[in-house]
Amino acid sequence: MGTYTINEGSPHARRFRHKKPSREKVSQCLILAAGYGSRLRPVSAGLPKPLVQFGGKPILEHVILRAHQAGIDDFVIVVGYGSDSIRRWFDSRWLGDLSITWVQNQDYHKHNGISVLKARDQIQENFLMLMADHIFEPGPLVKNKIAFTQSFEYRFVRTPVSSLPQLQRDIKYEGFNSFSQLDATLSERQSLSVSLALYPQKINYLGLNTFTPQPSTPDFHQREYMATKQHRDVMGPDALLVSGACQRL
């Protein structure tokens, strides 16, 4: 993740400029939580995406608590769709001694960059930006020895064919992407990285169109994964890299 700063160069416009990561401690976090969450609509039961339950807690609660574990105590949260429900949820919860600033984005149907700009007056020099549906594990497992990274995304998309009857017009796509990586420092000279990516997907009514209705279309199922391993050995000015990969389609 990069570090961003606000450039006040023009009185008529402000923009965000990418700069080299700073070694200063970042204590402020910007969370973008304004969107519709259309991809989670099949499981959201009408809730705003940040309030969808995962592991017994709303997704937004996971994001806030894990950022706090990483040392963040000042949060700016941009809300839009379902903002009243999100604020009521927060008022009913105790998540610790945190500072929360709410920013309303009425243009939440537009791109995420609009939400970032809406928060520009609340952001200080260095900050961390997160999405309300991105869950992560803060910090290494063993300091200077072992680190673990994991991310995942679930997608469900319906693509209608307008020329077909109402209940027989949708191509349905469902996919899950997961990436996990373990990094270990074996010695002053040697390090090891192991990663695993899973990306199964399912498409119902593949090739659906006006002349090929649902009963005549096939379904597509795919279970894919890829595993990699890298071992690095630094020998003076030279380095030896041994790597391998395994993939199933």
FENPE-V392403 format. One record per pair of residues at least 24 apart in sequence whose ideal C-beta (glycine too) atoms are under 7 Angstrom apart, sorted by the first residue. I is the first residue (numbers start at 0). J is the second residue. Records with the same first field share a line. If there is no record, write none. Layout:
I: J ; J
This chain:
0: 127
2: 125
3: 126 ; 128
4: 124
5: 119 ; 122
13: 119
15: 115
21: 125
23: 125
24: 70
25: 125 ; 126 ; 127
26: 70 ; 71 ; 72 ; 73
27: 71 ; 73 ; 75 ; 122 ; 123 ; 126
28: 66 ; 71 ; 74 ; 126 ; 127 ; 129
29: 75 ; 118 ; 122 ; 126 ; 128
30: 62 ; 74 ; 76 ; 129 ; 131
31: 77 ; 111 ; 114 ; 130 ; 131
32: 59 ; 76 ; 77 ; 78 ; 85 ; 131
33: 77 ; 78 ; 79 ; 80 ; 104 ; 107 ; 114
34: 79 ; 80 ; 107
35: 80
38: 154 ; 155 ; 156
41: 155
47: 80 ; 81 ; 84 ; 85
48: 131 ; 132
49: 85 ; 131
50: 84 ; 85 ; 88
57: 88
58: 131 ; 132 ; 134
59: 131
60: 94
61: 134
62: 129 ; 131 ; 133 ; 134
63: 94
64: 94
65: 135 ; 136 ; 137
66: 127 ; 129
67: 95 ; 97
68: 137
69: 137 ; 138
71: 127
72: 97 ; 98
73: 98
74: 98 ; 99
75: 100 ; 102 ; 118 ; 121 ; 122
76: 101
77: 102 ; 104 ; 114 ; 117 ; 118
78: 103 ; 104
79: 104 ; 105 ; 107
80: 107
143: 184
144: 183 ; 184
145: 183
146: 182
147: 181
148: 180
149: 178 ; 179
150: 178
151: 175 ; 176 ; 177
152: 176
160: 207 ; 208 ; 209
162: 209
163: 209 ; 212
167: 212 ; 213
170: 202 ; 204 ; 207
171: 203 ; 204
172: 202
173: 200 ; 201
174: 198 ; 200
175: 199
188: 232 ; 233
189: 231 ; 232
190: 231
191: 230
192: 229
193: 228
194: 226 ; 227
195: 224 ; 226
196: 224 ; 225
197: 224
198: 223
199: 223
223: 247 ; 248
